Amino acid sequence: MNTLKQLKKQLLNAKHQKDSEVFWRLVRALCLQEDFRLAELYELSYDDFQFALDVIKSWRLDRYTKTRERIRELVDAQQE
C-alpha cells in the first residue's frame, strides 16, 4: 500500500491517542509548512518512527498526488 494512503487510513482509524496526535501534527506541518519538533518522533514506537520517516520521504516525492490532496482535506477538516 502506498505510504500516504496508509497514513490516511491510520489517521482515520487512530489506535493510540498519543501516537495519533504526533502524526496529526506531522501531517499538519507538512501540509501547512509549519514547524514540527522532530524530538516528537522519538517518542513513537520504532515501527511508528520508521513509518513517520517513510511519510516524510513519500510526502517529498508525491508532491502532486491526489492522496496528498485528500490528506490536506483531512487536516483542513480537523481545524474546523
C-alpha positions in Angstrom: 0.0 0.0 0.0 1.2 3.5 -0.8 2.6 5.2 2.3 0.4 8.2 2.1 -2.7 6.0 1.6 -1.6 4.1 4.7 -1.2 7.4 6.6 -4.7 8.5 5.7 -6.0 5.1 6.9 -4.0 5.4 10.1 -5.3 9.0 10.8 -8.9 8.0 10.3 -8.6 4.8 12.4 -6.3 6.1 15.2 -5.5 3.4 17.8 -3.2 5.1 20.2 -4.2 8.7 21.1 -0.6 10.0 21.8 0.8 8.5 18.6 -2.1 9.7 16.6 -1.6 13.3 17.8 2.1 13.2 16.7 1.1 12.0 13.2 -1.6 14.7 13.0 1.0 17.4 14.0 3.4 16.0 11.5 0.9 16.0 8.7 -0.3 19.4 9.6 3.3 20.7 9.5 3.8 19.1 6.1 0.5 20.4 4.7 0.7 24.0 6.0 4.5 24.3 6.0 4.6 24.8 9.8 7.3 24.0 12.3 7.4 20.5 13.8 9.5 19.3 16.7 11.5 16.4 15.4 12.0 15.2 19.0 8.3 14.1 19.0 9.2 11.4 16.5 11.5 9.8 19.1 8.5 9.3 21.4 6.9 6.9 18.9 7.4 3.2 18.8 10.2 2.0 16.5 7.6 0.9 13.8 5.8 4.2 14.0 9.1 6.1 13.9 10.0 4.3 10.8 6.6 4.9 9.3 6.9 8.6 10.1 10.2 8.7 8.2 8.5 6.9 5.3 5.7 9.5 5.3 8.2 12.4 5.1 10.0 10.7 2.2 6.8 10.0 0.4 5.5 13.5 1.0 8.6 14.9 -0.7 8.3 12.5 -3.6 4.5 12.6 -4.1 4.1 16.4 -4.3 1.2 16.4 -6.6 -0.7 13.2 -6.0 -4.4 13.0 -5.2 -3.7 11.2 -2.0 -1.7 14.2 -0.7 -4.6 16.4 -1.6 -7.0 14.2 0.3 -4.8 14.2 3.4 -4.7 18.0 3.1 -8.5 17.9 3.2 -8.4 15.9 6.4 -6.1 18.5 8.0 -8.4 21.3 6.9 -11.5 19.4 8.3 -9.7 18.8 11.6 -9.1 22.5 12.0 -12.8 23.3 11.8 
